[in-house]
Amino acid sequence: MTAIAFPAPDPGILARRDAIVAGLARLVPPECLVVSEDERRAFETDALTAYRRLPLAVVLPRSTEEVSAVLAFLHAEGVKVVPRGAGTSLSGGAIPQEDAVVVGVSKLNRILEVDYANRVARVQAGVTNLGVTDAIMADGFFYAPDPSSQLACTIAGNIGMNSGGAHCLKHGVTTNHVLGVKMVLIDGAIVDFGGEHLDAGGYDFLGLVVGHEGQLGVVTEATVRILRAAEGARPVLFGFDRGEDAGACVADIIGHGIVPVAMEYMDKLAIEITEAFAHAGYPLDVEAMLIVEVEGSDAEIDAQLARIVDIAKKHDVKTVRQSQSAMEAALIWKGRKSAFGATGRVADYICMDGTAPLGKLAYVLKRTDEIVKSRGLRVANVFHAGDGNMHPLIMYNVNDPAEQAKAEDAGNEILKVCVEAGGCLTGEHGVGIEKRDLMRVQFSQVDMDQQMRVRAAFDPKWLLNPAKVFPLDGRPA
């Protein structure tokens, strides 16, 4: 397998680095400009750490107006721009190039306004995902999307990748909770899409922006929906002797018209790795585990869980454990939220996020195991089972190029299986560089040409987040 390719840097841009940096220094104060090689190292990669490139420079603007001035200057100079939130992208969406300037939103980190009457909040794009909920939870509200990296990831990155999370089964993903954005286009123009209510007038540009992977502009503010917290919530653990039974149980729960807040799947290896780290009390004598959470009043929770337990019994459930306290519930979720970090203690890994129809979960899991084992590697499966968003963690030694190639090859084959089964390449991590060369597996050239025409309407020179999403040889003339 060939490693993911990066375009050769533009020697003309590299030769003008000093002049470009000097121009940026006239637009932002010294504390907002990262120039030295050592300091730029912090921005050379994201959570796809197997790949890295040292950027030309890094700018950390403090306002929409500074973002506008920076982009206008870089556009005039013909310099590529890589937007960056917190760098938690698992698909390489924030990895720069040597002739590109990283524009980060970490200093845009204020909650600007909370309107409880209309259930919206206006926030700067560098606010962390969990930071939104932290600002409103004392008043009984929360922000629903909850990716596992929510402690660190930013609203800007969530919008860029249309992030989901464990609780998106009932509440939806980022696109269901963003009502409006303020965005700076590549030429420095500031635009507002959407607003403080659903279905704003005009074209649905907001539908393009959520999931744009930093290729249409730099989002600096967002107006998001906030929800009233439920009276209560309770997770229950189910252990199964066969992964197929757990997958069938998921499909059966949904088939009965029950929509829990979350349904998460973990296989035996994931359970063992996570339990050793979080000590959440996960059963170690099962092959697969489901975490199913429902919310509402005590009576509603009891009624829903009774139905779900009855369904699980039809699928030979071995272990049933309901949380008995808020502390126990928090511990159960701590284990699941720590799964990626816990796996990182054991080995390097790549995490795919293809999706599969619920009726094909058992088949895709079986093929995943076969594909990885055929390359002499191990895989821990932990994923959002309710919407079929797979997360196989393929473990390998990053210092062994041959193992890395095997891991990436296995990941690519798994994604092809997901598409062939009726799913898609990415459920929430985005395409980035990781799946860029697989786009033809899901889309025809006609499909991609139309997508690229839309992208070019916002960025005719293709300066924004280059070499991402679309195959390098597929860009229209």
Buried (B, 14 or more C-beta within 10 A) or exposed (E): EEEBEBEEBBEEBEEBBEEBBEBBBEBBEEEBBBBEEEEBEEBBBBBBBBBBBEBBBBBBBBEBBBBBBBBBBBBEBBBBBBBBBBBBBBBBBBBBBBBBBBBBBBBBBBBEEBEEEEBBBBBBBBBBBBBBBBBBBEEEBBBBBBBBBBEBBBBBBBBBBBBBBBBBBBBBBBBBBBBBBBBBBBBBEBBBBBBBEEEBEEEEBBEBBBBBBBBBBBBBBBBBBBBEBBEBBBBBBBBBBBBBBBBBBBBBBBEEEBEBBBBBBBBBBBBBBBBEBBEBBBBEEBBBBBBBBBBBEEEBBEEBBEBBBEBBEEBBBBBBBBBEEEEBBEBBBBBBBBBBEBBBEBBBBBBBBBBBBBBBBBBBBBBBBEBBEEBEBBBBBBBBBBBBBBBBBBBBEBEEEEBBBBBBBBBBBBBBBBBEBEBBBBBBBBBBBBBBBBBEBBBEEEEBBEBBEEBBEBBEEBBBBBBBBBBEEBBEE
